[in-house]
Amino acid sequence: MTGFARAEGRDQGHAWTFEIKSVNSRNLDLRCRLAPGFDALEPIARAAIPQRVRRGSVNVALAVTRTAAANQIRINRDLLDQLIALSMELGGATEKPRLDALLAVRGVVETVEDADGGEDRERLEAAMAATLQQALDHLSTVRLAEGARLVHVLNQHLDEIARLTDQASACASLQPEALRQKLRGQVVALLEAIPSLTEERLAQEAALLITRADVREELDRLRAHIAAARDMLAKGGAIGRQLDFLCQEFNREANTLCSKSSDVELTRTGLALKAAIEQLREQAQNIE
């Protein structure tokens, strides 16, 4: 399932933004791209996201900026002492080096950021973790809304599969009289091909022909799969993998129906069933 969420926070001279994107994937693939110095938040993200997302490719990005001047000026005294000594050596003891010239030398005056104290750092990371949870809440809302729309689409595909299953059941070749007429013709053909065929062998061949022509079992299983899929959609939750498996079972029954069919109308219906099942499978891969 796809989704995008963004949440912002501010504290202790910092401003930050979490962005989370998710796209369809068979498994859960999590990637984090965090601002330098905030790697401690990655384990928090990796622990929190699987509780909300079971399936999909999820990218988490954290951007952090300073909002307050928290810099300090520091003198590189080792470098300054070396410059003073060198100036005295080259210019003589009577000529003192100018302070403004020394401070202008690159590297003598350094600007450094305040190091966050232990407690302050923990509080900052806790505030960022709370913002991450806000972004995940928003992502869950977006994904749930998409899931609700997909349920309607999936039910439409199930309606089409149910219609085609009923159509296959109504085919003239499946009616008892049609089966009997077809069997009589096949028995006559057997006797003409093998005149010495015994009654026992003839009964065996007739039973085999009936079994091969009977697709009622496949149709019953298709109806059972339709009912199971509707139950899953009504229950909700992370049902994507279950639906994937059920689509495989749908397809297996449709393939068997087509292989058993010797009737043009039934074969056409079986092929339409396979197309409808493939559409169901493609949508099932988009849900969690």
VOLO-774244 format. One line per 5 residues: number of its first residue (from 1); their letters; for each residue z, x negated, y of N, C-alpha, C. Coordinates in Angstrom, 3 decimals. Layout:
NUM	a	Z,X,Y,Z,X,Y,Z,X,Y; ...
% end
This chain:
1	mtgfa	0.000,-0.839,-1.190,0.000,0.000,0.000,0.000,-0.878,1.245; -0.641,-0.400,2.274,-0.751,-1.169,3.502,0.296,-0.709,4.511; 0.612,-1.601,5.431,1.577,-1.243,6.469,1.774,-2.402,7.431; 2.228,-2.071,8.639,2.530,-3.084,9.643,3.779,-2.660,10.395; 4.678,-3.619,10.614,5.910,-3.327,11.350,6.234,-4.500,12.274
6	raegr	6.833,-4.162,13.408,7.209,-5.175,14.399,8.563,-4.804,14.977; 9.448,-5.793,15.101,10.765,-5.566,15.695,11.140,-6.789,16.519; 11.824,-6.542,17.657,12.180,-7.616,18.576,13.685,-7.657,18.791; 14.181,-8.842,19.145,15.602,-9.013,19.436,15.816,-10.085,20.487; 17.045,-10.123,21.020,17.366,-11.081,22.083,18.857,-11.363,22.047
11	dqgha	19.222,-12.656,22.129,20.639,-13.023,22.129,20.760,-14.526,22.360; 21.849,-14.944,23.019,22.185,-16.352,23.200,21.027,-17.185,23.746; 20.329,-16.635,24.727,19.250,-17.395,25.333,17.995,-17.481,24.484; 17.899,-16.666,23.442,16.724,-16.643,22.570,16.121,-15.244,22.560; 14.805,-15.182,22.406,14.105,-13.912,22.156,13.226,-14.132,20.931
16	wtfei	13.179,-13.134,20.055,12.423,-13.316,18.814,11.693,-12.028,18.432; 10.678,-12.212,17.643,9.867,-11.087,17.182,9.543,-11.279,15.707; 9.844,-10.267,14.916,9.442,-10.238,13.506,8.208,-9.344,13.377; 7.207,-9.825,12.666,6.047,-9.022,12.305,5.870,-9.077,10.796; 5.740,-7.904,10.186,5.581,-7.822,8.732,4.312,-7.032,8.431
21	ksvns	3.449,-7.619,7.616,2.215,-6.954,7.205,2.189,-6.861,5.684; 1.726,-5.735,5.183,1.573,-5.584,3.734,0.207,-4.993,3.427; -0.422,-5.521,2.390,-1.705,-5.010,1.912,-1.611,-4.817,0.403; -2.606,-4.138,-0.156,-2.576,-3.805,-1.575,-2.666,-5.054,-2.445; -1.905,-5.041,-3.531,-1.951,-6.116,-4.524,-1.318,-5.596,-5.806
26	rnldl	-1.766,-6.134,-6.940,-1.233,-5.660,-8.229,0.232,-6.033,-8.394; 0.639,-7.181,-7.812,2.016,-7.661,-7.936,2.596,-7.885,-6.541; 3.864,-8.301,-6.510,4.506,-8.595,-5.236,4.281,-10.056,-4.893; 3.605,-10.293,-3.782,3.322,-11.640,-3.299,3.882,-11.754,-1.886; 4.918,-12.576,-1.723,5.636,-12.677,-0.451,5.400,-14.036,0.188
31	rcrla	5.010,-14.018,1.469,4.802,-15.253,2.216,5.545,-15.166,3.543; 6.242,-16.262,3.901,7.026,-16.305,5.138,6.495,-17.414,6.046; 6.339,-17.084,7.309,5.928,-18.055,8.320,6.918,-17.929,9.475; 7.953,-18.791,9.445,9.059,-18.682,10.388,8.986,-19.781,11.439; 9.582,-19.512,12.588,9.616,-20.504,13.670,10.391,-21.739,13.215
36	pgfda	9.997,-22.931,13.679,10.699,-24.159,13.285,12.194,-24.068,13.601; 13.000,-24.516,12.661,14.442,-24.518,12.857,15.134,-23.267,12.350; 14.355,-22.297,11.855,14.958,-21.048,11.390,14.610,-20.776,9.920; 14.482,-21.853,9.169,14.163,-21.724,7.746,15.282,-21.046,6.957; 16.497,-21.039,7.518,17.609,-20.410,6.806,17.399,-18.908,6.644
41	lepia	16.496,-18.323,7.423,16.241,-16.888,7.315,15.289,-16.540,6.172; 14.589,-17.532,5.636,13.624,-17.238,4.567,14.306,-16.685,3.312; 15.414,-17.277,2.823,16.073,-16.687,1.650,16.539,-15.249,1.900; 16.934,-14.959,3.141,17.357,-13.595,3.475,16.174,-12.643,3.354; 15.017,-13.080,3.864,13.809,-12.245,3.779,13.381,-12.055,2.338
46	raaip	13.423,-13.114,1.562,12.977,-13.032,0.168,13.920,-12.184,-0.683; 15.163,-12.066,-0.268,16.102,-11.199,-0.991,15.979,-9.743,-0.552; 15.662,-9.522,0.728,15.638,-8.155,1.260,14.341,-7.422,0.939; 13.218,-8.121,0.982,11.923,-7.442,0.835,11.726,-6.822,-0.542; 12.067,-7.496,-1.659,11.881,-6.842,-2.969,12.699,-5.563,-3.147
51	qrvrr	13.737,-5.374,-2.334,14.498,-4.124,-2.401,13.735,-2.967,-1.758; 12.752,-3.291,-0.922,11.966,-2.256,-0.230,10.542,-2.152,-0.776; 10.015,-3.290,-1.237,8.613,-3.342,-1.659,8.555,-3.851,-3.090; 7.931,-3.101,-3.963,7.804,-3.505,-5.368,6.430,-4.105,-5.666; 5.450,-3.776,-4.840,4.082,-4.135,-5.145,3.304,-4.328,-3.846
56	gsvnv	2.547,-5.421,-3.739,1.768,-5.654,-2.540,1.878,-7.102,-2.080; 0.973,-7.481,-1.195,1.007,-8.803,-0.579,1.655,-8.654,0.795; 2.815,-9.277,0.976,3.617,-9.100,2.192,3.702,-10.425,2.956; 3.380,-10.387,4.235,3.475,-11.559,5.100,4.507,-11.301,6.192; 5.470,-12.217,6.303,6.537,-12.118,7.307,6.368,-13.264,8.303
61	alavt	6.324,-12.934,9.587,6.191,-13.953,10.634,7.325,-13.789,11.645; 7.928,-14.907,12.031,8.994,-14.914,13.034,8.603,-15.859,14.161; 8.573,-15.327,15.392,8.310,-16.133,16.586,9.566,-16.130,17.449; 9.966,-17.308,17.929,11.196,-17.452,18.712,10.885,-18.204,20.004; 11.438,-17.719,21.129,11.294,-18.410,22.417,12.650,-18.488,23.091
66	rtaaa	12.809,-19.500,23.955,14.010,-19.643,24.774,13.885,-18.771,26.019; 14.913,-18.025,26.331,14.878,-17.163,27.513,15.787,-17.663,28.623; 16.592,-18.686,28.352,17.507,-19.213,29.373,17.389,-20.723,29.390; 17.633,-21.289,30.571,17.602,-22.741,30.692,18.836,-23.313,30.029; 18.632,-23.867,28.878,19.767,-24.394,28.127,19.569,-25.885,27.859
71	nqiri	18.864,-26.555,28.771,18.562,-27.960,28.581,19.576,-28.843,29.305; 19.736,-30.051,28.813,20.624,-31.036,29.413,19.834,-32.314,29.679; 20.292,-33.058,30.703,19.664,-34.348,31.006,20.521,-35.450,30.397; 19.855,-36.363,29.699,20.573,-37.469,29.058,19.905,-38.782,29.443; 20.731,-39.794,29.765,20.230,-41.116,30.128,20.192,-41.975,28.874
76	nrdll	19.053,-42.576,28.647,18.925,-43.526,27.539,19.468,-44.862,28.020; 20.793,-45.052,27.816,21.477,-46.208,28.399,21.013,-47.527,27.792; 20.655,-47.530,26.524,20.161,-48.773,25.920,18.896,-49.241,26.615; 17.976,-48.303,26.858,16.738,-48.668,27.539,17.004,-49.059,28.989; 17.942,-48.348,29.653,18.267,-48.671,31.048,18.864,-50.065,31.158
81	dqlia	19.770,-50.422,30.266,20.381,-51.756,30.290,19.331,-52.845,30.078; 18.385,-52.588,29.187,17.327,-53.574,28.944,16.460,-53.771,30.195; 16.180,-52.653,30.877,15.365,-52.757,32.095,16.102,-53.513,33.193; 17.408,-53.234,33.338,18.196,-53.932,34.366,18.234,-55.418,34.070; 18.478,-55.766,32.808,18.545,-57.185,32.431,17.213,-57.868,32.664
86	lsmel	16.133,-57.196,32.335,14.810,-57.788,32.527,14.493,-57.957,34.012; 14.904,-56.960,34.831,14.669,-57.050,36.272,15.458,-58.198,36.887; 16.696,-58.378,36.470,17.526,-59.460,36.980,16.958,-60.807,36.574; 16.418,-60.844,35.353,15.873,-62.114,34.853,14.606,-62.510,35.608; 13.777,-61.528,35.882,12.501,-61.831,36.530,12.627,-61.933,38.046
91	ggate	13.524,-61.130,38.650,13.613,-61.107,40.106,14.724,-61.960,40.660; 15.570,-62.524,39.812,16.669,-63.341,40.295,17.929,-62.512,40.447; 19.082,-63.204,40.440,20.360,-62.501,40.459,20.616,-61.830,41.788; 19.945,-62.324,42.863,20.229,-61.770,44.181,19.482,-60.463,44.437; 18.405,-60.233,43.672,17.593,-59.043,43.904,17.953,-57.970,42.882
96	kprld	18.625,-56.941,43.379,19.046,-55.863,42.480,17.911,-54.849,42.305; 17.717,-54.368,41.097,16.646,-53.366,40.856,17.003,-52.034,41.518; 15.995,-51.350,41.990,16.203,-50.040,42.617,16.429,-48.996,41.528; 17.426,-48.157,41.784,17.795,-47.153,40.776,16.686,-46.129,40.588; 16.055,-45.689,41.704,15.012,-44.673,41.558,13.827,-45.187,40.765
101	allav	13.536,-46.488,40.881,12.433,-47.071,40.116,12.778,-47.120,38.630; 14.036,-47.445,38.327,14.458,-47.511,36.928,14.443,-46.133,36.276; 14.921,-45.141,37.022,14.972,-43.782,36.450,13.584,-43.189,36.277; 12.611,-43.737,37.022,11.251,-43.225,36.910,10.523,-43.744,35.675; 11.089,-44.757,35.058,10.463,-45.303,33.846,10.555,-44.266,32.728
106	rgvve	9.433,-44.083,32.087,9.377,-43.067,31.032,10.343,-43.420,29.900; 11.154,-42.450,29.519,12.086,-42.638,28.416,13.507,-42.906,28.848; 13.697,-43.269,30.137,15.054,-43.525,30.616,15.806,-42.206,30.771; 15.142,-41.224,31.381,15.740,-39.898,31.539,15.116,-38.982,30.499; 15.947,-38.381,29.659,15.471,-37.501,28.599,16.037,-36.104,28.788
111	tveda	15.240,-35.120,28.491,15.682,-33.728,28.530,15.856,-33.240,27.105; 17.041,-32.780,26.785,17.329,-32.332,25.416,17.886,-30.924,25.471; 17.625,-30.185,24.404,18.171,-28.840,24.291,19.581,-28.901,23.745; 20.384,-27.931,24.206,21.744,-27.836,23.684,21.698,-27.544,22.201; 22.483,-28.236,21.450,22.593,-27.940,20.021,23.494,-26.729,19.848
116	dgged	22.981,-25.766,19.109,23.787,-24.562,18.881,25.004,-24.903,18.048; 26.163,-24.420,18.481,27.373,-24.620,17.706,27.324,-23.859,16.402; 28.186,-24.228,15.455,28.177,-23.600,14.149,28.341,-22.095,14.213; 29.359,-21.630,14.928,29.605,-20.192,15.014,28.502,-19.488,15.794; 28.026,-20.120,16.876,26.944,-19.527,17.662,25.672,-19.421,16.840
121	rerle	25.407,-20.444,16.051,24.202,-20.433,15.217,24.269,-19.316,14.168; 25.432,-19.170,13.570,25.597,-18.113,12.574,25.414,-16.737,13.195; 25.947,-16.555,14.404,25.807,-15.267,15.075,24.346,-15.003,15.429; 23.632,-16.049,15.873,22.217,-15.908,16.209,21.401,-15.522,14.976; 21.643,-16.201,13.851,20.896,-15.901,12.626,21.231,-14.508,12.099
126	aamaa	22.493,-14.095,12.278,22.874,-12.737,11.853,22.139,-11.686,12.684; 21.997,-11.939,13.994,21.266,-11.004,14.853,19.798,-10.949,14.456; 19.239,-12.089,14.111,17.841,-12.118,13.668,17.674,-11.384,12.336; 18.629,-11.557,11.431,18.571,-10.857,10.143,18.626,-9.345,10.339; 19.404,-8.908,11.342,19.461,-7.469,11.633,18.113,-6.968,12.145
131	tlqqa	17.432,-7.786,12.946,16.096,-7.408,13.420,15.111,-7.339,12.262; 15.252,-8.253,11.313,14.408,-8.216,10.120,14.581,-6.898,9.376; 15.824,-6.429,9.258,16.080,-5.157,8.583,15.432,-3.992,9.337; 15.459,-4.063,10.667,14.795,-3.019,11.460,13.292,-2.992,11.178; 12.691,-4.183,11.106,11.258,-4.248,10.808,10.964,-3.699,9.412
136	ldhls	11.833,-3.996,8.456,11.639,-3.491,7.096,11.803,-1.976,7.041; 12.748,-1.437,7.834,12.901,0.024,7.898,11.611,0.675,8.402; 11.051,0.080,9.442,9.804,0.618,9.997,8.670,0.503,8.982; 8.595,-0.633,8.293,7.549,-0.829,7.287,7.666,0.219,6.181; 8.898,0.498,5.745,9.106,1.503,4.699,8.634,2.876,5.166
141	tvrla	8.905,3.207,6.426,8.468,4.501,6.968,6.947,4.613,6.966; 6.285,3.536,7.383,4.813,3.535,7.425,4.238,3.664,6.019; 4.810,2.936,5.078,4.293,2.974,3.701,4.549,4.331,3.038; 5.693,4.939,3.359,5.974,6.265,2.805,4.981,7.302,3.334; 4.632,7.179,4.619,3.657,8.110,5.191,2.303,7.949,4.518
146	egarl	1.908,6.716,4.255,0.642,6.496,3.567,0.714,7.019,2.135; 1.854,6.810,1.498,2.021,7.304,0.132,1.895,8.815,0.047; 2.438,9.516,1.043,2.334,10.977,1.049,0.877,11.419,1.140; 0.093,10.690,1.939,-1.335,11.030,2.036,-2.062,10.736,0.726; -1.688,9.641,0.069,-2.342,9.281,-1.185,-2.008,10.262,-2.305
151	vhvln	-0.804,10.836,-2.276,-0.441,11.823,-3.299,-1.419,12.990,-3.270; -1.781,13.431,-2.078,-2.739,14.536,-1.953,-4.093,14.148,-2.558; -4.536,12.910,-2.271,-5.821,12.439,-2.802,-5.771,12.336,-4.318; -4.682,11.800,-4.855,-4.547,11.651,-6.302,-4.535,13.010,-6.995; -3.871,13.971,-6.404,-3.858,15.320,-6.988,-5.251,15.939,-6.995
156	qhlde	-6.048,15.638,-5.990,-7.423,16.135,-5.981,-8.230,15.539,-7.141; -8.031,14.242,-7.403,-8.716,13.612,-8.535,-8.237,14.226,-9.861; -6.955,14.505,-9.957,-6.435,15.134,-11.177,-7.005,16.542,-11.346; -7.174,17.247,-10.238,-7.794,18.580,-10.309,-9.212,18.485,-10.881; -9.951,17.468,-10.445,-11.319,17.290,-10.933,-11.322,16.937,-12.427
161	iarlt	-10.390,16.072,-12.842,-10.301,15.714,-14.263,-9.938,16.941,-15.099; -9.030,17.775,-14.588,-8.646,19.002,-15.302,-9.841,19.953,-15.396; -10.607,20.069,-14.324,-11.781,20.959,-14.342,-12.794,20.496,-15.374; -13.051,19.193,-15.415,-14.021,18.654,-16.372,-13.515,18.773,-17.808; -12.208,18.646,-18.001,-11.640,18.828,-19.345,-11.849,20.254,-19.821
166	dqasa	-11.616,21.211,-18.937,-11.866,22.617,-19.289,-13.354,22.853,-19.554; -14.190,22.194,-18.783,-15.634,22.350,-18.974,-16.059,21.801,-20.330; -15.468,20.663,-20.723,-15.783,20.105,-22.040,-15.338,21.046,-23.158; -14.184,21.690,-22.944,-13.692,22.623,-23.962,-14.610,23.831,-24.119; -15.266,24.193,-23.043,-16.100,25.389,-23.053,-17.523,25.132,-23.530
171	caslq	-17.848,23.867,-23.785,-19.202,23.565,-24.241,-19.519,24.346,-25.516; -20.746,24.863,-25.630,-21.131,25.677,-26.783,-20.984,24.906,-28.085; -21.182,23.572,-28.033,-21.111,22.789,-29.266,-19.714,22.745,-29.846; -18.700,23.102,-29.028,-17.319,23.063,-29.516,-16.882,24.397,-30.100; -17.688,25.437,-29.938,-17.309,26.750,-30.455,-17.412,26.753,-31.977
176	pealr	-16.576,27.523,-32.663,-16.558,27.504,-34.133,-17.915,27.782,-34.759; -18.649,28.801,-34.285,-19.939,29.140,-34.891,-20.946,28.012,-34.713; -20.929,27.384,-33.534,-21.843,26.266,-33.298,-21.539,25.116,-34.239; -20.250,24.855,-34.466,-19.873,23.795,-35.400,-20.333,24.125,-36.818; -20.204,25.391,-37.209,-20.615,25.776,-38.567,-22.123,25.626,-38.741
181	qklrg	-22.890,26.062,-37.748,-24.334,25.939,-37.829,-24.759,24.468,-37.907; -24.095,23.657,-37.099,-24.416,22.233,-37.110,-24.073,21.607,-38.454; -22.965,22.016,-39.032,-22.538,21.480,-40.313,-23.507,21.890,-41.419; -23.960,23.153,-41.381,-24.910,23.616,-42.404,-26.185,22.758,-42.386; -26.654,22.498,-41.177,-27.858,21.677,-41.073,-27.647,20.277,-41.608
186	qvval	-26.475,19.699,-41.336,-26.193,18.349,-41.810,-26.012,18.319,-43.326; -25.432,19.374,-43.888,-25.271,19.451,-45.344,-26.638,19.531,-46.028; -27.523,20.362,-45.473,-28.878,20.476,-46.028,-29.580,19.124,-45.975; -29.436,18.419,-44.865,-30.065,17.107,-44.742,-29.507,16.132,-45.767; -28.195,16.204,-46.023,-27.581,15.344,-47.030,-28.134,15.627,-48.422
191	leaip	-28.261,16.918,-48.761,-28.752,17.294,-50.091,-30.202,16.878,-50.273; -30.976,16.962,-49.208,-32.368,16.535,-49.322,-32.466,15.024,-49.476; -31.568,14.309,-48.805,-31.603,12.849,-48.902,-31.017,12.352,-50.215; -29.969,13.051,-50.681,-29.296,12.629,-51.920,-29.155,13.866,-52.805; -30.189,14.225,-53.604,-30.125,15.441,-54.422,-28.990,15.443,-55.442
196	sltee	-28.599,14.269,-55.881,-27.568,14.189,-56.924,-26.149,14.192,-56.363; -25.994,14.519,-55.128,-24.669,14.502,-54.490,-23.750,15.528,-55.149; -22.577,15.091,-55.589,-21.622,15.985,-56.249,-20.936,16.864,-55.222; -20.328,17.944,-55.735,-19.623,18.859,-54.830,-18.444,18.166,-54.143; -17.773,17.306,-54.923,-16.621,16.590,-54.342,-17.075,15.664,-53.217
201	rlaqe	-18.161,14.938,-53.468,-18.677,14.038,-52.434,-19.188,14.837,-51.245; -19.815,15.978,-51.543,-20.316,16.830,-50.471,-19.159,17.333,-49.593; -18.047,17.712,-50.235,-16.875,18.173,-49.483,-16.312,17.054,-48.613; -16.313,15.835,-49.167,-15.820,14.694,-48.390,-16.700,14.434,-47.168; -18.025,14.477,-47.378,-18.948,14.243,-46.278,-18.824,15.336,-45.221
206	aalli	-18.658,16.590,-45.686,-18.514,17.708,-44.752,-17.253,17.557,-43.919; -16.144,17.162,-44.594,-14.878,16.956,-43.871,-15.012,15.843,-42.846; -15.753,14.773,-43.219,-15.949,13.652,-42.314,-16.774,14.070,-41.101; -17.808,14.870,-41.339,-18.645,15.348,-40.241,-17.850,16.223,-39.274; -17.001,17.088,-39.849,-16.173,17.954,-39.007,-15.218,17.130,-38.154
211	tradv	-14.613,16.138,-38.781,-13.656,15.286,-38.056,-14.334,14.533,-36.918; -15.521,14.026,-37.210,-16.237,13.265,-36.191,-16.683,14.154,-35.034; -16.972,15.402,-35.317,-17.468,16.303,-34.274,-16.354,16.973,-33.489; -15.137,16.911,-33.988,-14.035,17.634,-33.357,-13.389,16.769,-32.275; -13.477,17.215,-31.037,-12.887,16.461,-29.919,-11.680,17.186,-29.333
216	reeld	-11.182,18.174,-30.049,-10.044,18.936,-29.518,-8.817,18.052,-29.319; -8.635,17.083,-30.215,-7.474,16.195,-30.079,-7.559,15.384,-28.787; -8.749,14.881,-28.485,-8.938,14.121,-27.240,-8.706,14.995,-26.018; -9.185,16.227,-26.077,-8.992,17.140,-24.959,-7.516,17.489,-24.771; -6.811,17.650,-25.872,-5.372,17.926,-25.777,-4.634,16.757,-25.141
221	rlrah	-5.026,15.547,-25.523,-4.362,14.372,-24.939,-4.708,14.226,-23.460; -5.936,14.547,-23.099,-6.300,14.505,-21.673,-5.429,15.467,-20.866; -5.221,16.654,-21.394,-4.363,17.624,-20.685,-2.926,17.111,-20.591; -2.459,16.460,-21.657,-1.098,15.903,-21.632,-0.985,14.794,-20.589; -2.024,13.964,-20.476,-2.012,12.895,-19.475,-2.038,13.464,-18.062
226	iaaar	-2.802,14.538,-17.860,-2.845,15.190,-16.543,-1.460,15.683,-16.153; -0.782,16.340,-17.106,0.573,16.845,-16.834,1.532,15.697,-16.533; 1.419,14.585,-17.280,2.299,13.433,-17.059,2.057,12.827,-15.677; 0.786,12.735,-15.265,0.468,12.174,-13.947,1.017,13.053,-12.834; 0.898,14.361,-12.989,1.437,15.268,-11.956,2.962,15.140,-11.874
231	dmlak	3.611,14.983,-13.005,5.072,14.808,-13.006,5.462,13.531,-12.264; 4.707,12.451,-12.493,4.989,11.187,-11.805,4.863,11.359,-10.292; 3.780,11.996,-9.854,3.559,12.174,-8.420,4.634,13.052,-7.795; 5.091,14.056,-8.551,6.147,14.926,-8.030,7.471,14.190,-7.935; 7.714,13.305,-8.888,8.971,12.546,-8.898,8.997,11.506,-7.792
236	ggaig	7.848,10.850,-7.547,7.771,9.828,-6.510,8.365,8.513,-6.971; 8.587,7.627,-6.024,9.123,6.312,-6.356,8.005,5.319,-6.634; 8.387,4.179,-7.214,7.420,3.121,-7.533,6.731,3.457,-8.853; 5.632,4.191,-8.782,4.952,4.680,-9.991,3.575,4.053,-10.164; 3.220,3.085,-9.333,1.883,2.507,-9.378,1.532,1.920,-10.731
241	rqldf	2.424,1.131,-11.302,2.155,0.505,-12.596,2.038,1.551,-13.703; 2.893,2.567,-13.657,2.816,3.627,-14.659,1.484,4.364,-14.584; 1.030,4.629,-13.363,-0.251,5.298,-13.209,-1.403,4.412,-13.679; -1.288,3.106,-13.450,-2.306,2.184,-13.953,-2.443,2.312,-15.462; -1.305,2.307,-16.143,-1.316,2.422,-17.602,-1.877,3.778,-18.028
246	lcqef	-1.479,4.831,-17.341,-1.946,6.167,-17.705,-3.462,6.290,-17.511; -3.993,5.631,-16.500,-5.449,5.656,-16.290,-6.184,4.993,-17.452; -5.589,3.962,-18.025,-6.176,3.343,-19.214,-6.232,4.336,-20.369; -5.173,5.145,-20.524,-5.149,6.155,-21.582,-6.169,7.251,-21.305; -6.284,7.658,-20.042,-7.319,8.626,-19.663,-8.693,8.121,-20.102
251	nrean	-8.970,6.879,-19.749,-10.285,6.314,-20.027,-10.542,6.191,-21.525; -9.514,5.880,-22.281,-9.665,5.771,-23.734,-10.086,7.108,-24.335; -9.467,8.187,-23.903,-9.811,9.516,-24.436,-11.220,9.917,-24.024; -11.602,9.609,-22.787,-12.955,9.949,-22.326,-14.010,9.172,-23.104; -13.737,7.905,-23.403,-14.676,7.100,-24.193,-14.835,7.672,-25.597
256	tlcsk	-13.714,8.063,-26.212,-13.771,8.639,-27.559,-14.544,9.949,-27.550; -14.316,10.765,-26.525,-15.029,12.044,-26.416,-16.538,11.802,-26.354; -16.958,10.817,-25.554,-18.387,10.529,-25.431,-18.956,9.979,-26.733; -18.190,9.139,-27.419,-18.696,8.559,-28.670,-18.818,9.605,-29.773; -17.972,10.628,-29.759,-18.033,11.691,-30.770,-19.118,12.718,-30.470
261	ssdve	-19.504,12.810,-29.225,-20.401,13.883,-28.806,-21.819,13.662,-29.329; -22.419,14.733,-29.849,-23.840,14.735,-30.205,-24.559,15.824,-29.418; -23.871,16.307,-28.375,-24.393,17.386,-27.548,-24.626,16.852,-26.135; -25.789,17.134,-25.577,-26.149,16.596,-24.264,-25.186,17.082,-23.188; -24.841,18.351,-23.219,-23.945,18.901,-22.198,-22.566,18.262,-22.262
266	ltrtg	-22.064,18.092,-23.478,-20.744,17.468,-23.632,-20.775,16.010,-23.187; -21.862,15.318,-23.499,-21.980,13.918,-23.087,-21.990,13.796,-21.566; -22.723,14.687,-20.915,-22.740,14.667,-19.444,-21.357,14.917,-18.878; -20.653,15.868,-19.471,-19.295,16.150,-19.003,-18.386,14.945,-19.230; -18.544,14.278,-20.385,-17.745,13.084,-20.673,-17.993,11.968,-19.679
271	lalka	-19.247,11.764,-19.296,-19.568,10.733,-18.306,-18.993,11.082,-16.937; -19.038,12.372,-16.570,-18.426,12.803,-15.302,-16.918,12.589,-15.348; -16.323,12.817,-16.519,-14.890,12.561,-16.680,-14.575,11.086,-16.440; -15.372,10.200,-16.994,-15.135,8.768,-16.811,-15.230,8.376,-15.339; -16.187,8.976,-14.629,-16.316,8.677,-13.193,-15.099,9.170,-12.422
276	aieql	-14.618,10.367,-12.745,-13.436,10.909,-12.059,-12.198,10.072,-12.370; -12.086,9.601,-13.603,-10.933,8.775,-14.002,-10.975,7.433,-13.269; -12.168,6.876,-13.083,-12.289,5.611,-12.357,-11.861,5.785,-10.895; -12.203,6.899,-10.297,-11.770,7.173,-8.921,-10.242,7.290,-8.851; -9.654,7.921,-9.867,-8.193,8.020,-9.927,-7.573,6.633,-10.055
281	reqaq	-8.156,5.793,-10.889,-7.616,4.442,-11.112,-7.672,3.614,-9.823; -8.786,3.719,-9.096,-8.923,2.947,-7.861,-7.845,3.348,-6.851; -7.560,4.640,-6.742,-6.520,5.076,-5.806,-5.129,4.711,-6.302; -4.943,4.735,-7.626,-3.625,4.390,-8.187,-3.249,2.954,-7.857; -4.250,2.079,-7.729,-3.966,0.677,-7.404,-3.516,0.495,-5.954
286	nie	-3.673,1.547,-5.140,-3.265,1.465,-3.733,-1.816,1.901,-3.498; -1.141,2.335,-4.545,0.234,2.815,-4.352,1.211,1.875,-5.035; 2.420,1.961,-4.587,3.467,1.102,-5.117,3.978,1.620,-6.438
% end
